[in-house]
Amino acid sequence: MNAFPSRVLSTPMADQLIAHLRDRHGEVLFHQSGGCCDGSSPMCYPVADFIVGDQDILLGEIAGARFFISPSQFEYWKHTQLIIDVVDGRGGMFSLENGTGKRFLTRSRLFTEAEFAALPPVRSGNTAV
């Protein structure tokens, strides 16, 4: 068990959809960008089809998929634990779940002061946490 809280978690429903997408597309990753077209939805991409930026921050892994966030979104969300869930609906235009009738959704909760103090530093780009 980790001595520190996870910055990103996934629900069992999200884990199931990630497994389904991995079966169809191979290894996947997530990026929480806060972009204009799909808002701040977590976007799922094939690993080979997405170039992680040098400044993107690796928050952790969910269901074996690395989860990155843009620096500006990290500043906004750094005090919260992201919980990736799935709801009925249309997925992000460029995200792999589009067309499945499901979409990924980011829920969050504030870290306690003790949890926030225990968090390890984050790393940029493709460097593992």
DOGULUM-213588 format. One record per residue (C-alpha): residue in three letters; residue number from 0; z, y, x. Coordinates in steps of 0.05 Angstrom, whole numbers, plus 5000, padded with zeros to 4 digits. Each point is the difference from the previous one (the first is absolute). Layout:
BEGIN
+------+------+------+------+------+
| resn | resi |    w |    v |    u |
+------+------+------+------+------+
|  ala |  NUM |    Z |    Y |    X |
...
+------+------+------+------+------+
# end
This chain:
BEGIN
+------+------+------+------+------+
| resn | resi |    w |    v |    u |
+------+------+------+------+------+
|  met |    0 | 5000 | 5000 | 5000 |
|  asn |    1 | 4983 | 5070 | 5025 |
|  ala |    2 | 5057 | 5046 | 5020 |
|  phe |    3 | 4962 | 5057 | 4968 |
|  pro |    4 | 4970 | 5010 | 4931 |
|  ser |    5 | 4925 | 4991 | 4988 |
|  arg |    6 | 4960 | 5063 | 4991 |
|  val |    7 | 4951 | 4962 | 4954 |
|  leu |    8 | 5011 | 4941 | 4954 |
|  ser |    9 | 4957 | 4964 | 4949 |
|  thr |   10 | 5015 | 4967 | 4933 |
|  pro |   11 | 4982 | 4928 | 4986 |
|  met |   12 | 4942 | 5024 | 4956 |
|  ala |   13 | 4973 | 5041 | 5059 |
|  asp |   14 | 5008 | 4940 | 5046 |
|  gln |   15 | 4958 | 4958 | 4952 |
|  leu |   16 | 4945 | 5052 | 4996 |
|  ile |   17 | 4999 | 5008 | 5076 |
|  ala |   18 | 4993 | 4924 | 5008 |
|  his |   19 | 4943 | 5000 | 4950 |
|  leu |   20 | 4964 | 5057 | 5036 |
|  arg |   21 | 5011 | 4966 | 5068 |
|  asp |   22 | 4969 | 4936 | 4972 |
|  arg |   23 | 4939 | 5040 | 4978 |
|  his |   24 | 4993 | 5050 | 5057 |
|  gly |   25 | 5038 | 4973 | 5061 |
|  glu |   26 | 5056 | 5038 | 5033 |
|  val |   27 | 5018 | 5066 | 4967 |
|  leu |   28 | 5040 | 5063 | 5015 |
|  phe |   29 | 5027 | 5058 | 4959 |
|  his |   30 | 4996 | 5074 | 5010 |
|  gln |   31 | 5039 | 5052 | 4961 |
|  ser |   32 | 4960 | 5063 | 5010 |
|  gly |   33 | 5014 | 5049 | 4945 |
|  gly |   34 | 4925 | 5014 | 4996 |
|  cys |   35 | 4965 | 5039 | 4946 |
|  cys |   36 | 4960 | 4946 | 4964 |
|  asp |   37 | 5053 | 4948 | 4986 |
|  gly |   38 | 5061 | 5043 | 5007 |
|  ser |   39 | 5055 | 4967 | 5039 |
|  ser |   40 | 4985 | 4929 | 4979 |
|  pro |   41 | 5009 | 4947 | 5054 |
|  met |   42 | 4931 | 4978 | 5020 |
|  cys |   43 | 4984 | 4929 | 5022 |
|  tyr |   44 | 4942 | 4987 | 5048 |
|  pro |   45 | 4972 | 4943 | 5041 |
|  val |   46 | 5028 | 5007 | 5070 |
|  ala |   47 | 4929 | 5002 | 5030 |
|  asp |   48 | 4978 | 5056 | 4952 |
|  phe |   49 | 5054 | 5052 | 5013 |
|  ile |   50 | 5012 | 5038 | 5064 |
|  val |   51 | 5073 | 5019 | 5007 |
|  gly |   52 | 5007 | 5071 | 5026 |
|  asp |   53 | 5037 | 5013 | 5066 |
|  gln |   54 | 5051 | 5041 | 4962 |
|  asp |   55 | 5009 | 4953 | 4940 |
|  ile |   56 | 5069 | 4970 | 4997 |
|  leu |   57 | 5014 | 4926 | 4993 |
|  leu |   58 | 5057 | 4993 | 4950 |
|  gly |   59 | 5003 | 4925 | 5002 |
|  glu |   60 | 4969 | 4940 | 4966 |
|  ile |   61 | 4997 | 4975 | 4928 |
|  ala |   62 | 4979 | 4928 | 4987 |
|  gly |   63 | 4973 | 4997 | 5071 |
|  ala |   64 | 4957 | 5062 | 4993 |
|  arg |   65 | 5014 | 5060 | 5044 |
|  phe |   66 | 5016 | 5064 | 4961 |
|  phe |   67 | 4981 | 5068 | 5029 |
|  ile |   68 | 5013 | 5070 | 4976 |
|  ser |   69 | 4969 | 5067 | 5020 |
|  pro |   70 | 5046 | 5047 | 5039 |
|  ser |   71 | 5002 | 5052 | 4944 |
|  gln |   72 | 5019 | 4947 | 4949 |
|  phe |   73 | 5052 | 4972 | 5047 |
|  glu |   74 | 5033 | 5068 | 5005 |
|  tyr |   75 | 5003 | 5002 | 4924 |
|  trp |   76 | 5025 | 4928 | 4991 |
|  lys |   77 | 5042 | 4989 | 5064 |
|  his |   78 | 5066 | 5001 | 4961 |
|  thr |   79 | 4977 | 4947 | 4952 |
|  gln |   80 | 4987 | 4926 | 4999 |
|  leu |   81 | 4931 | 4985 | 4972 |
|  ile |   82 | 4996 | 4942 | 4951 |
|  ile |   83 | 4929 | 4976 | 4988 |
|  asp |   84 | 4992 | 4972 | 4930 |
|  val |   85 | 4942 | 4980 | 4954 |
|  val |   86 | 4985 | 5025 | 4930 |
|  asp |   87 | 4943 | 4988 | 4952 |
|  gly |   88 | 4944 | 5050 | 5008 |
|  arg |   89 | 4942 | 5020 | 5043 |
|  gly |   90 | 5010 | 4998 | 5075 |
|  gly |   91 | 4981 | 5054 | 5049 |
|  met |   92 | 4926 | 5012 | 5005 |
|  phe |   93 | 4997 | 4975 | 5072 |
|  ser |   94 | 5059 | 4952 | 4998 |
|  leu |   95 | 4988 | 4925 | 4998 |
|  glu |   96 | 5038 | 4989 | 4935 |
|  asn |   97 | 4949 | 5042 | 4962 |
|  gly |   98 | 4968 | 4955 | 4948 |
|  thr |   99 | 5059 | 4952 | 4994 |
|  gly |  100 | 5031 | 5035 | 4941 |
|  lys |  101 | 5061 | 5015 | 5043 |
|  arg |  102 | 5018 | 5056 | 5046 |
|  phe |  103 | 5051 | 5012 | 5055 |
|  leu |  104 | 5052 | 5052 | 4985 |
|  thr |  105 | 5051 | 5032 | 5047 |
|  arg |  106 | 5071 | 5004 | 4974 |
|  ser |  107 | 5055 | 5028 | 5043 |
|  arg |  108 | 5075 | 5008 | 5009 |
|  leu |  109 | 5038 | 5047 | 5045 |
|  phe |  110 | 5033 | 4969 | 5060 |
|  thr |  111 | 5075 | 5009 | 5003 |
|  glu |  112 | 5024 | 5042 | 5058 |
|  ala |  113 | 5023 | 4938 | 5037 |
|  glu |  114 | 4933 | 4965 | 4989 |
|  phe |  115 | 4961 | 5061 | 5023 |
|  ala |  116 | 5043 | 5005 | 5063 |
|  ala |  117 | 4988 | 4926 | 5015 |
|  leu |  118 | 4923 | 5004 | 4995 |
|  pro |  119 | 4963 | 4987 | 5065 |
|  pro |  120 | 4950 | 5051 | 5025 |
|  val |  121 | 4929 | 4994 | 4974 |
|  arg |  122 | 4938 | 4990 | 5042 |
|  ser |  123 | 4930 | 5028 | 4992 |
|  gly |  124 | 4933 | 4964 | 4997 |
|  asn |  125 | 4995 | 4926 | 5011 |
|  thr |  126 | 5066 | 4993 | 5036 |
|  ala |  127 | 5048 | 4953 | 4966 |
|  val |  128 | 5068 | 5022 | 4975 |
+------+------+------+------+------+
# end
